[in-house]
Amino acid sequence: MASPIRTIRKQPVTKEEIVEQNLENLKELVSENKETIHQLFSILNELQEMGALEAAEKLLEAREDVAEIALGQLTRKPATNLMNHLMNAAGALSTIDPEATKTLANSFTNGLDEAKNALNNDEKLGVFDVLKMLNDPDVNRGLHFALHFLKGFGKSLKE
């Protein structure tokens, strides 16, 4: 009868075996992704021909200087003002109902079209014409909206 196994010995993997296994894995990857590798080399070749690889290399070599310049530009007053404006505008837009924004945008576009058509008409607009236009329901609705907008705008300015 055989004696029981009391210890398990691991076969140490040599550096050459690791290199061989890595090469086999790489060969398999290359054969599975042949077309992708061809495309990658084609792109790299195009980038090399136009000088983009050299530019990228120089940019990476000077990364500390580039980062310093970029940070210097971002911390300038105009850049910080722009970022503050964008954040404030995003905050204001997030409080507005999207359907209201859509309606206003469509109304604005239609208003611009009407105004453009009116520019082509060389008729003189008199005081009585303006008074007559107040009876037009569309003009009245727009004027009503504008006056109430100005009222709310003025209230906010007071605060």
C-alpha atoms as a printed R data frame, in Angstrom:
    type eleno elety resid chain resno       x       y       z
1   ATOM     1    CA   MET     A     1   0.000   0.000   0.000
2   ATOM     2    CA   ALA     A     2   1.224   3.517  -0.799
3   ATOM     3    CA   SER     A     3   2.059   6.022   1.871
4   ATOM     4    CA   PRO     A     4  -0.346   8.978   2.313
5   ATOM     5    CA   ILE     A     5   0.544  12.377   0.788
6   ATOM     6    CA   ARG     A     6   1.367  14.759   3.570
7   ATOM     7    CA   THR     A     7   2.806  17.743   1.672
8   ATOM     8    CA   ILE     A     8   2.004  19.338  -1.655
9   ATOM     9    CA   ARG     A     9   4.887  20.750  -3.558
10  ATOM    10    CA   LYS     A    10   4.212  23.560  -6.000
11  ATOM    11    CA   GLN     A    11   6.171  23.514  -9.165
12  ATOM    12    CA   PRO     A    12   7.975  26.852  -9.271
13  ATOM    13    CA   VAL     A    13   7.324  28.726 -12.493
14  ATOM    14    CA   THR     A    14  10.492  29.967 -14.083
15  ATOM    15    CA   LYS     A    15  10.892  33.371 -15.654
16  ATOM    16    CA   GLU     A    16  11.281  31.757 -19.073
17  ATOM    17    CA   GLU     A    17   7.967  29.900 -18.668
18  ATOM    18    CA   ILE     A    18   6.212  33.149 -17.734
19  ATOM    19    CA   VAL     A    19   7.689  34.874 -20.792
20  ATOM    20    CA   GLU     A    20   6.645  31.937 -22.986
21  ATOM    21    CA   GLN     A    21   3.092  31.998 -21.598
22  ATOM    22    CA   ASN     A    22   2.859  35.764 -22.120
23  ATOM    23    CA   LEU     A    23   4.041  35.370 -25.724
24  ATOM    24    CA   GLU     A    24   1.433  32.668 -26.338
25  ATOM    25    CA   ASN     A    25  -1.288  34.930 -24.886
26  ATOM    26    CA   LEU     A    26  -0.104  37.798 -27.072
27  ATOM    27    CA   LYS     A    27  -0.074  35.615 -30.193
28  ATOM    28    CA   GLU     A    28  -3.637  34.530 -29.447
29  ATOM    29    CA   LEU     A    29  -4.757  38.132 -28.909
30  ATOM    30    CA   VAL     A    30  -3.147  39.255 -32.160
31  ATOM    31    CA   SER     A    31  -4.747  36.444 -34.155
32  ATOM    32    CA   GLU     A    32  -8.183  37.144 -32.637
33  ATOM    33    CA   ASN     A    33  -7.964  40.913 -33.262
34  ATOM    34    CA   LYS     A    34  -6.094  41.009 -36.559
35  ATOM    35    CA   GLU     A    35  -8.386  43.559 -38.242
36  ATOM    36    CA   THR     A    36  -8.469  45.845 -35.210
37  ATOM    37    CA   ILE     A    37  -4.675  45.848 -35.068
38  ATOM    38    CA   HIS     A    38  -4.479  46.677 -38.782
39  ATOM    39    CA   GLN     A    39  -6.856  49.614 -38.231
40  ATOM    40    CA   LEU     A    40  -4.858  50.769 -35.221
41  ATOM    41    CA   PHE     A    41  -1.618  50.753 -37.201
42  ATOM    42    CA   SER     A    42  -3.328  52.536 -40.078
43  ATOM    43    CA   ILE     A    43  -4.520  55.276 -37.722
44  ATOM    44    CA   LEU     A    44  -1.096  55.548 -36.127
45  ATOM    45    CA   ASN     A    45   0.488  55.813 -39.578
46  ATOM    46    CA   GLU     A    46  -1.870  58.651 -40.550
47  ATOM    47    CA   LEU     A    47  -1.162  60.445 -37.268
48  ATOM    48    CA   GLN     A    48   2.576  60.032 -37.869
49  ATOM    49    CA   GLU     A    49   2.346  61.402 -41.411
50  ATOM    50    CA   MET     A    50   0.469  64.513 -40.315
51  ATOM    51    CA   GLY     A    51   2.839  65.122 -37.396
52  ATOM    52    CA   ALA     A    52   0.254  64.585 -34.671
53  ATOM    53    CA   LEU     A    53   2.241  61.855 -32.928
54  ATOM    54    CA   GLU     A    54   5.274  64.085 -32.661
55  ATOM    55    CA   ALA     A    55   3.110  66.920 -31.338
56  ATOM    56    CA   ALA     A    56   1.534  64.603 -28.773
57  ATOM    57    CA   GLU     A    57   4.972  63.366 -27.740
58  ATOM    58    CA   LYS     A    58   6.257  66.919 -27.262
59  ATOM    59    CA   LEU     A    59   3.091  67.799 -25.351
60  ATOM    60    CA   LEU     A    60   3.647  64.873 -23.024
61  ATOM    61    CA   GLU     A    61   7.292  65.808 -22.541
62  ATOM    62    CA   ALA     A    62   6.243  69.339 -21.554
63  ATOM    63    CA   ARG     A    63   3.216  68.218 -19.525
64  ATOM    64    CA   GLU     A    64   4.245  70.083 -16.368
65  ATOM    65    CA   ASP     A    65   4.675  73.368 -18.223
66  ATOM    66    CA   VAL     A    66   1.433  72.805 -20.142
67  ATOM    67    CA   ALA     A    67  -0.468  72.022 -16.929
68  ATOM    68    CA   GLU     A    68   0.923  75.155 -15.295
69  ATOM    69    CA   ILE     A    69  -0.144  77.308 -18.244
70  ATOM    70    CA   ALA     A    70  -3.596  75.697 -18.395
71  ATOM    71    CA   LEU     A    71  -4.168  76.197 -14.675
72  ATOM    72    CA   GLY     A    72  -2.974  79.772 -14.979
73  ATOM    73    CA   GLN     A    73  -5.486  80.414 -17.742
74  ATOM    74    CA   LEU     A    74  -8.335  78.717 -15.868
75  ATOM    75    CA   THR     A    75  -7.754  80.751 -12.726
76  ATOM    76    CA   ARG     A    76  -7.842  84.089 -14.559
77  ATOM    77    CA   LYS     A    77 -10.776  86.366 -13.726
78  ATOM    78    CA   PRO     A    78 -12.521  86.052 -17.144
79  ATOM    79    CA   ALA     A    79 -12.408  82.245 -16.987
80  ATOM    80    CA   THR     A    80 -13.753  82.090 -13.438
81  ATOM    81    CA   ASN     A    81 -16.456  84.617 -14.377
82  ATOM    82    CA   LEU     A    82 -17.449  82.453 -17.330
83  ATOM    83    CA   MET     A    83 -17.662  79.343 -15.142
84  ATOM    84    CA   ASN     A    84 -19.761  81.235 -12.578
85  ATOM    85    CA   HIS     A    85 -22.090  82.492 -15.335
86  ATOM    86    CA   LEU     A    86 -22.484  78.981 -16.727
87  ATOM    87    CA   MET     A    87 -23.284  77.546 -13.287
88  ATOM    88    CA   ASN     A    88 -25.788  80.324 -12.571
89  ATOM    89    CA   ALA     A    89 -27.423  79.885 -15.968
90  ATOM    90    CA   ALA     A    90 -27.625  76.117 -15.459
91  ATOM    91    CA   GLY     A    91 -29.163  76.679 -12.021
92  ATOM    92    CA   ALA     A    92 -31.731  79.096 -13.444
93  ATOM    93    CA   LEU     A    93 -32.587  76.776 -16.331
94  ATOM    94    CA   SER     A    94 -33.039  73.844 -13.971
95  ATOM    95    CA   THR     A    95 -35.821  75.712 -12.136
96  ATOM    96    CA   ILE     A    96 -37.797  76.455 -15.315
97  ATOM    97    CA   ASP     A    97 -40.408  74.006 -16.539
98  ATOM    98    CA   PRO     A    98 -39.094  72.418 -19.774
99  ATOM    99    CA   GLU     A    99 -42.506  72.666 -21.429
100 ATOM   100    CA   ALA     A   100 -42.593  76.412 -20.708
101 ATOM   101    CA   THR     A   101 -39.148  76.764 -22.262
102 ATOM   102    CA   LYS     A   102 -40.277  74.826 -25.330
103 ATOM   103    CA   THR     A   103 -43.384  77.007 -25.693
104 ATOM   104    CA   LEU     A   104 -41.357  80.201 -25.299
105 ATOM   105    CA   ALA     A   105 -38.749  79.055 -27.829
106 ATOM   106    CA   ASN     A   106 -41.429  78.170 -30.386
107 ATOM   107    CA   SER     A   107 -43.217  81.467 -29.753
108 ATOM   108    CA   PHE     A   108 -39.960  83.371 -30.146
109 ATOM   109    CA   THR     A   109 -39.243  81.637 -33.454
110 ATOM   110    CA   ASN     A   110 -42.732  82.366 -34.764
111 ATOM   111    CA   GLY     A   111 -42.426  85.989 -33.593
112 ATOM   112    CA   LEU     A   112 -39.139  86.366 -35.483
113 ATOM   113    CA   ASP     A   113 -40.774  84.967 -38.629
114 ATOM   114    CA   GLU     A   114 -43.656  87.460 -38.332
115 ATOM   115    CA   ALA     A   115 -41.234  90.326 -37.745
116 ATOM   116    CA   LYS     A   116 -39.161  89.291 -40.762
117 ATOM   117    CA   ASN     A   117 -42.270  89.227 -42.931
118 ATOM   118    CA   ALA     A   118 -43.263  92.671 -41.628
119 ATOM   119    CA   LEU     A   119 -39.855  94.069 -42.634
120 ATOM   120    CA   ASN     A   120 -40.600  93.192 -46.242
121 ATOM   121    CA   ASN     A   121 -43.739  95.331 -46.054
122 ATOM   122    CA   ASP     A   122 -42.900  99.021 -46.493
123 ATOM   123    CA   GLU     A   123 -46.275 100.292 -45.210
124 ATOM   124    CA   LYS     A   124 -46.098 103.077 -42.681
125 ATOM   125    CA   LEU     A   125 -47.497 102.141 -39.266
126 ATOM   126    CA   GLY     A   126 -49.663 104.850 -37.728
127 ATOM   127    CA   VAL     A   127 -51.074 105.381 -34.244
128 ATOM   128    CA   PHE     A   128 -54.507 104.119 -35.267
129 ATOM   129    CA   ASP     A   129 -52.916 101.015 -36.782
130 ATOM   130    CA   VAL     A   130 -51.255 100.311 -33.427
131 ATOM   131    CA   LEU     A   131 -54.570 100.800 -31.584
132 ATOM   132    CA   LYS     A   132 -56.284  98.508 -34.093
133 ATOM   133    CA   MET     A   133 -53.611  95.878 -33.526
134 ATOM   134    CA   LEU     A   134 -54.439  95.849 -29.811
135 ATOM   135    CA   ASN     A   135 -57.750  94.236 -30.749
136 ATOM   136    CA   ASP     A   136 -55.908  91.372 -32.446
137 ATOM   137    CA   PRO     A   137 -56.029  88.452 -29.945
138 ATOM   138    CA   ASP     A   138 -52.473  87.343 -30.774
139 ATOM   139    CA   VAL     A   139 -51.009  90.817 -30.268
140 ATOM   140    CA   ASN     A   140 -53.050  91.241 -27.093
141 ATOM   141    CA   ARG     A   141 -51.809  87.892 -25.743
142 ATOM   142    CA   GLY     A   142 -48.192  88.800 -26.482
143 ATOM   143    CA   LEU     A   143 -48.526  92.228 -24.937
144 ATOM   144    CA   HIS     A   144 -50.259  90.750 -21.893
145 ATOM   145    CA   PHE     A   145 -47.402  88.258 -21.497
146 ATOM   146    CA   ALA     A   146 -44.743  90.956 -21.928
147 ATOM   147    CA   LEU     A   147 -46.331  93.295 -19.384
148 ATOM   148    CA   HIS     A   148 -46.663  90.559 -16.767
149 ATOM   149    CA   PHE     A   149 -43.126  89.443 -17.498
150 ATOM   150    CA   LEU     A   150 -41.924  93.009 -16.893
151 ATOM   151    CA   LYS     A   151 -43.914  93.162 -13.661
152 ATOM   152    CA   GLY     A   152 -42.286  89.979 -12.316
153 ATOM   153    CA   PHE     A   153 -38.881  91.107 -13.573
154 ATOM   154    CA   GLY     A   154 -39.272  94.443 -11.789
155 ATOM   155    CA   LYS     A   155 -40.321  92.752  -8.534
156 ATOM   156    CA   SER     A   156 -37.187  90.627  -8.601
157 ATOM   157    CA   LEU     A   157 -35.007  93.670  -9.229
158 ATOM   158    CA   LYS     A   158 -36.410  95.336  -6.126
159 ATOM   159    CA   GLU     A   159 -35.393  92.428  -3.849
